[in-house]
């Protein structure tokens, strides 16, 4: 005899799990699987109808607690409705009543949730199979794009101390490049790597064996710190748009996602900051610092087929599924172009240059109003594993993005 059953329905914008029977050690794994699948699909607020649940054991309670704590960190929650007196007593004895929002019936919870969640100035659109919701700040003007260093010595590994561009953190809110931190060139010369600046937090992944990401939160508040770039770019300014996105029927690839940004923005060049959940990343990063005393013995480019595998990590299959990705960079509208001194910032054959940091597997928030808070929560709570160039075929299930329009 089946002692536990459930159904999942849509209640407005919420997913509702209607349960029947016992939630105990035999059924708790089923509940955990349901929660995990909904969270991975992008759901953050789950309505759990317990009107027909007559018993919850400690094993079942544990599933509710762990899932609630995980969702709360991402700005979501489990909302309980129709909880019976015996089950309520179990929650009360466990000291968990304050951890969950509860109501007598489903209708009461739905009315309360939608009252709390209302956003009158939000625009919702479907763009090529991507559901996008966004708010526009029409008072924000465009921001300039600036170059840090030069890229022309990368291919032949000819960089020296004279090529280091020193950037004050207060001058770069967002950026990408080949960079590092340090005071003495002899100290930091071997620590250049794929780098990104995200809302004044600096990350870099040194191009050495067995590397790991180093970072400095709120670097602009430290007057003694400067960024050292061999090459890269930066931009400042405020967000013109903050949006959330989700694939309607399938994960979204980065190229399609960027096209959807240009369907919203009227600018020809945009700066992007993105928080997303990966469904398979295609990426690459440099494995050696291209300084002059490390140039290839065969005098060929590091990108030549004879040298490529020694210098560039370029996996042949996608990786990092269900990880948090925080990414930043620039994109150019099809048909538009950068000025001659900046055109090298966009790789040949592409319309964007994006670096991404790959963090733990965990749910992310989807409250656009808390975009910067969610960035900081991720930086403080989750381990970052790597920084890569993120390629267009990389896929994401859902996420948020902020767009800064850039003047030509």
C-alpha positions as CSV (number, residue, x, y, z in Angstrom):
1,X,0.0,0.0,0.0
2,X,1.3,3.5,-0.9
3,X,1.4,5.5,2.3
4,X,2.4,8.8,0.5
5,X,1.2,10.5,-2.7
6,X,1.7,14.0,-4.2
7,X,0.8,16.1,-7.2
8,X,2.3,19.3,-8.5
9,X,0.2,22.0,-10.0
10,X,0.6,25.6,-11.0
11,X,-1.2,28.2,-8.8
12,X,-0.6,31.5,-10.6
13,X,3.1,32.0,-10.6
14,X,3.7,29.4,-7.8
15,X,4.3,25.7,-7.9
16,X,2.0,23.9,-5.5
17,X,2.8,20.5,-4.1
18,X,-0.3,18.8,-2.7
19,X,0.7,15.9,-0.4
20,X,-1.3,13.1,1.1
21,X,-0.4,10.5,3.7
22,X,2.8,10.2,5.8
23,X,6.0,12.1,5.4
24,X,8.5,9.9,7.1
25,X,11.8,8.0,6.5
26,X,10.2,6.0,3.7
27,X,8.8,9.1,1.8
28,X,11.3,11.8,2.8
29,X,13.6,11.0,-0.1
30,X,10.7,11.5,-2.5
31,X,10.0,14.9,-1.0
32,X,13.7,15.8,-1.2
33,X,13.8,14.8,-4.8
34,X,10.7,16.9,-5.6
35,X,12.1,19.9,-3.9
36,X,15.5,19.5,-5.6
37,X,14.0,19.2,-9.1
38,X,11.8,22.3,-8.6
39,X,14.7,24.3,-7.3
40,X,17.0,23.3,-10.1
41,X,14.2,24.3,-12.6
42,X,14.3,27.8,-11.2
43,X,11.5,27.8,-8.6
44,X,12.2,29.7,-5.5
45,X,8.8,29.9,-3.7
46,X,7.0,26.6,-3.2
47,X,3.5,26.2,-1.8
48,X,3.1,23.0,0.1
49,X,-0.5,21.9,0.8
50,X,-0.5,19.7,3.9
51,X,-4.3,19.4,4.4
52,X,-4.1,15.6,3.7
53,X,-0.8,15.0,5.5
54,X,-1.6,13.3,8.9
55,X,2.0,12.5,10.1
56,X,5.5,14.0,9.8
57,X,8.5,12.3,11.3
58,X,11.8,13.8,12.3
59,X,13.2,12.5,9.0
60,X,10.5,14.5,7.1
61,X,11.1,17.5,9.3
62,X,14.8,17.4,8.4
63,X,14.0,17.7,4.7
64,X,11.8,20.7,5.2
65,X,14.4,22.4,7.4
66,X,17.3,21.9,5.0
67,X,15.3,23.0,2.0
68,X,13.8,26.0,3.7
69,X,17.3,27.2,4.8
70,X,18.6,26.8,1.3
71,X,15.7,28.7,-0.2
72,X,15.8,31.5,2.3
73,X,19.4,32.2,1.4
74,X,18.3,32.6,-2.2
75,X,15.4,34.8,-1.3
76,X,12.7,32.1,-1.5
77,X,10.8,29.9,0.9
78,X,8.4,27.0,1.4
79,X,5.0,28.2,2.4
80,X,2.7,25.7,4.2
81,X,-1.0,25.7,3.9
82,X,-3.8,23.6,5.4
83,X,-1.6,22.2,8.1
84,X,-3.6,19.9,10.4
85,X,-3.5,20.2,14.2
86,X,-1.4,17.0,14.8
87,X,1.2,18.0,12.3
88,X,1.2,21.6,13.6
89,X,2.0,20.2,17.0
90,X,5.0,18.3,15.6
91,X,6.3,21.5,14.0
92,X,5.7,23.4,17.2
93,X,7.5,20.9,19.4
94,X,10.4,21.0,17.0
95,X,10.6,24.8,17.4
96,X,10.0,25.4,13.7
97,X,6.8,27.4,13.6
98,X,8.7,30.7,13.1
99,X,10.8,29.2,10.3
100,X,7.7,28.7,7.9
101,X,5.0,31.0,6.7
102,X,1.6,29.2,7.4
103,X,-2.0,29.8,6.6
104,X,-5.3,27.8,7.0
105,X,-5.9,27.5,3.3
106,X,-4.2,27.7,-0.1
107,X,-6.2,30.8,-1.1
108,X,-5.0,32.8,1.9
109,X,-1.4,32.1,1.1
110,X,-1.8,32.9,-2.6
111,X,-3.4,36.2,-1.8
112,X,-0.7,37.1,0.7
113,X,2.1,36.1,-1.6
114,X,0.9,37.9,-4.6
115,X,0.3,41.0,-2.5
116,X,3.9,40.9,-1.3
117,X,5.3,40.1,-4.7
118,X,3.5,42.7,-6.8
119,X,5.7,44.9,-9.0
120,X,3.7,47.2,-11.1
121,X,6.5,48.6,-13.3
122,X,7.9,45.2,-14.3
123,X,7.7,44.4,-18.1
124,X,7.4,40.7,-19.0
125,X,8.3,39.4,-22.5
126,X,9.0,36.2,-24.3
127,X,12.0,36.6,-26.6
128,X,13.0,33.6,-28.7
129,X,11.9,31.1,-26.1
130,X,13.4,33.1,-23.1
131,X,11.0,34.5,-20.5
132,X,12.4,37.9,-19.5
133,X,11.1,40.2,-16.8
134,X,12.7,43.6,-16.3
135,X,12.6,47.0,-14.9
136,X,14.0,50.0,-16.7
137,X,15.6,53.0,-15.1
138,X,15.1,55.6,-17.8
139,X,17.1,58.3,-16.0
140,X,20.4,56.5,-16.3
141,X,22.7,57.7,-19.0
142,X,25.4,55.7,-20.9
143,X,28.8,55.0,-19.5
144,X,32.2,55.1,-21.3
145,X,34.2,51.9,-22.0
146,X,38.0,52.1,-21.3
147,X,41.0,50.0,-22.1
148,X,43.5,48.7,-19.6
149,X,46.8,47.9,-21.3
150,X,47.3,46.3,-24.7
151,X,46.6,42.8,-26.1
152,X,49.1,42.8,-29.0
153,X,51.9,41.0,-27.1
154,X,49.7,38.1,-25.9
155,X,50.1,35.8,-28.9
156,X,53.9,35.9,-29.0
157,X,54.3,36.0,-25.2
158,X,56.2,39.3,-25.1
159,X,54.9,41.1,-22.0
160,X,57.4,42.8,-19.7
161,X,57.1,45.1,-16.7
162,X,56.8,48.1,-19.0
163,X,53.5,46.7,-20.3
164,X,51.7,46.6,-16.9
165,X,48.8,49.0,-16.7
166,X,48.0,50.1,-13.1
167,X,44.3,50.7,-12.4
168,X,42.8,52.3,-9.3
169,X,39.9,50.1,-8.0
170,X,37.7,53.2,-7.6
171,X,38.0,53.7,-11.4
172,X,36.7,50.2,-12.4
173,X,33.4,49.0,-11.1
174,X,33.2,46.2,-13.7
175,X,35.9,44.7,-16.0
176,X,37.7,41.8,-17.5
177,X,41.2,41.0,-18.5
178,X,44.6,39.3,-17.8
179,X,45.4,40.8,-14.4
180,X,46.6,40.3,-10.9
181,X,47.3,42.0,-7.6
182,X,50.6,42.8,-5.9
183,X,53.2,45.5,-5.2
184,X,56.4,44.2,-6.8
185,X,56.6,43.0,-10.4
186,X,59.0,40.3,-9.3
187,X,56.4,39.1,-6.9
188,X,53.3,39.2,-9.1
189,X,54.7,38.6,-12.6
190,X,53.9,34.9,-12.4
191,X,50.4,35.4,-11.1
192,X,48.6,37.0,-14.0
193,X,45.5,35.2,-15.1
194,X,41.9,35.4,-16.2
195,X,40.4,38.2,-14.1
196,X,37.1,40.0,-13.6
197,X,35.9,42.9,-11.5
198,X,32.2,42.6,-10.5
199,X,30.7,45.5,-8.7
200,X,34.0,46.5,-7.2
201,X,35.1,43.0,-6.2
202,X,38.3,41.8,-7.9
203,X,38.8,38.1,-8.8
204,X,41.8,36.5,-10.6
205,X,42.8,33.0,-11.5
206,X,46.6,32.8,-11.7
207,X,48.0,31.0,-14.8
208,X,49.9,28.4,-12.9
209,X,49.6,24.7,-12.2
210,X,47.1,23.7,-9.5
211,X,45.7,27.2,-9.5
212,X,42.9,28.6,-7.3
213,X,41.0,31.9,-7.5
214,X,42.0,34.7,-5.3
215,X,39.7,37.7,-4.7
216,X,39.3,41.0,-2.8
217,X,35.8,42.2,-1.9
218,X,35.1,45.9,-2.0
219,X,38.6,46.6,-3.3
220,X,37.7,50.2,-4.0
221,X,37.6,50.8,-0.3
222,X,41.3,49.9,0.2
223,X,43.5,52.9,-0.8
224,X,46.6,50.8,-0.9
225,X,45.4,48.4,-3.6
226,X,45.8,48.7,-7.3
227,X,45.0,46.3,-10.1
228,X,47.8,45.2,-12.5
229,X,46.7,44.5,-16.0
230,X,48.6,43.3,-19.0
231,X,45.4,43.9,-21.0
232,X,41.7,44.2,-20.4
233,X,38.8,46.7,-20.2
234,X,36.5,48.3,-17.7
235,X,33.3,50.3,-17.4
236,X,31.3,52.0,-14.7
237,X,27.9,53.6,-14.4
238,X,24.6,52.5,-13.0
239,X,22.2,49.8,-14.3
240,X,19.8,50.8,-17.0
241,X,18.0,47.5,-16.7
242,X,17.8,44.8,-14.1
243,X,16.1,41.6,-15.3
244,X,15.4,38.0,-14.6
245,X,15.3,35.3,-17.2
246,X,14.4,31.7,-17.7
247,X,14.2,29.3,-20.6
248,X,10.6,28.6,-21.5
249,X,11.1,24.9,-22.4
250,X,14.9,24.4,-22.3
251,X,18.1,25.9,-21.0
252,X,19.2,29.1,-22.7
253,X,22.6,29.5,-24.4
254,X,24.7,32.6,-23.8
255,X,24.5,33.8,-27.4
256,X,20.7,33.7,-27.4
257,X,20.6,35.4,-24.0
258,X,22.8,38.3,-25.2
259,X,20.5,38.7,-28.2
260,X,17.6,39.0,-25.8
261,X,19.4,41.8,-24.0
262,X,19.7,43.7,-27.2
263,X,16.0,43.2,-27.8
264,X,15.4,45.1,-24.6
265,X,18.2,47.7,-24.8
266,X,18.5,50.3,-27.6
267,X,22.2,50.7,-27.1
268,X,24.7,49.3,-29.6
269,X,27.2,48.4,-26.8
270,X,26.3,47.1,-23.4
271,X,28.1,46.1,-20.2
272,X,26.7,43.0,-18.6
273,X,26.7,41.6,-15.1
274,X,25.0,38.2,-14.7
275,X,24.1,35.7,-12.0
276,X,22.9,32.4,-13.4
277,X,22.6,28.6,-12.8
278,X,24.7,26.7,-15.3
279,X,23.4,23.7,-17.4
280,X,26.8,23.1,-19.0
281,X,29.6,25.6,-19.6
282,X,31.9,25.9,-22.5
283,X,34.9,28.0,-21.5
284,X,38.6,28.5,-21.8
285,X,41.5,30.0,-19.8
286,X,45.2,30.7,-20.2
287,X,47.6,28.2,-18.5
288,X,50.8,30.2,-18.6
289,X,51.6,33.9,-18.2
290,X,52.7,35.3,-21.6
291,X,55.8,37.1,-20.4
292,X,58.8,37.3,-22.6
293,X,60.9,34.7,-20.8
294,X,58.2,32.1,-21.2
295,X,57.7,32.6,-25.0
296,X,57.5,29.3,-27.0
297,X,60.8,27.9,-28.0
298,X,59.5,27.4,-31.5
299,X,58.8,31.1,-31.9
300,X,55.2,30.4,-32.9
301,X,52.1,32.0,-31.5
302,X,50.7,30.5,-28.3
303,X,47.5,30.0,-30.3
304,X,49.3,28.0,-33.0
305,X,48.2,24.3,-33.1
306,X,51.8,23.3,-32.0
307,X,51.5,25.3,-28.8
308,X,47.8,25.7,-28.1
309,X,47.3,22.7,-25.7
310,X,50.3,23.8,-23.6
311,X,49.0,27.3,-23.2
312,X,45.2,27.2,-23.3
313,X,42.8,25.1,-21.3
314,X,39.9,24.4,-23.8
315,X,37.8,21.4,-22.7
316,X,36.1,19.5,-25.5
317,X,32.9,18.9,-23.5
318,X,30.7,21.2,-21.4
319,X,31.3,21.1,-17.7
320,X,30.0,22.6,-14.4
321,X,26.3,21.7,-14.4
322,X,24.0,23.3,-11.8
323,X,26.8,25.6,-10.6
324,X,26.3,29.3,-9.8
325,X,28.0,31.5,-12.4
326,X,28.7,35.2,-11.9
327,X,29.8,36.8,-15.2
328,X,30.6,40.2,-16.5
329,X,31.8,41.7,-19.8
330,X,30.7,43.6,-22.9
331,X,28.6,42.8,-26.0
332,X,28.1,44.6,-29.3
333,X,24.9,44.6,-31.3
334,X,25.1,42.9,-34.6
335,X,26.2,45.3,-37.2
336,X,27.7,47.8,-34.7
337,X,31.4,48.1,-34.0
338,X,33.8,49.4,-31.5
339,X,36.3,52.2,-32.3
340,X,39.6,51.1,-33.9
341,X,41.5,51.3,-30.7
342,X,39.0,49.1,-28.9
343,X,38.0,46.6,-31.5
344,X,40.5,44.1,-30.2
345,X,38.4,43.7,-27.0
346,X,35.8,41.5,-28.9
347,X,37.3,38.2,-30.1
348,X,37.2,37.7,-33.9
349,X,34.0,35.9,-34.9
350,X,32.2,36.9,-31.7
351,X,30.0,39.8,-30.6
352,X,30.9,39.6,-26.9
353,X,33.7,39.2,-24.4
354,X,32.5,37.7,-21.1
355,X,34.4,36.3,-18.1
356,X,32.7,34.1,-15.6
357,X,33.4,32.9,-12.1
358,X,32.2,29.4,-11.3
359,X,30.9,29.0,-7.8
360,X,29.4,26.1,-5.8
361,X,26.2,24.2,-6.7
362,X,23.4,26.1,-5.0
363,X,20.2,27.9,-5.7
364,X,20.3,31.6,-6.4
365,X,17.8,34.4,-5.7
366,X,15.6,35.8,-8.4
367,X,14.5,39.1,-6.8
368,X,15.7,41.8,-9.1
369,X,15.5,44.5,-6.4
370,X,18.2,42.5,-4.4
371,X,20.6,42.1,-7.4
372,X,23.6,43.6,-5.7
373,X,22.8,41.9,-2.3
374,X,22.6,38.6,-4.1
375,X,26.1,39.2,-5.6
376,X,27.5,39.9,-2.2
377,X,25.8,36.9,-0.7
378,X,27.3,34.6,-3.3
379,X,30.8,36.2,-2.8
380,X,30.6,35.7,1.0
381,X,29.0,32.3,1.2
382,X,30.1,30.3,-1.8
383,X,33.5,29.0,-2.9
384,X,34.7,30.1,-6.3
385,X,36.5,27.4,-8.3
386,X,37.7,29.0,-11.6
387,X,37.4,32.0,-13.9
388,X,37.0,31.4,-17.6
389,X,36.2,33.1,-20.8
390,X,32.5,32.0,-21.2
391,X,31.7,30.9,-24.7
392,X,28.4,31.3,-26.5
393,X,27.3,27.7,-26.4
394,X,27.3,27.7,-22.6
395,X,23.8,27.0,-21.2
396,X,21.8,28.4,-18.3
397,X,18.5,27.5,-16.8
398,X,17.6,30.8,-15.2
399,X,19.2,33.8,-13.6
400,X,19.4,37.6,-13.3
401,X,21.3,40.2,-15.2
402,X,22.1,43.9,-15.0
403,X,22.7,46.0,-18.1
404,X,24.8,49.1,-18.3
405,X,24.5,50.9,-21.6
406,X,27.9,52.0,-23.0
407,X,28.4,55.1,-25.2
408,X,30.5,54.7,-28.3
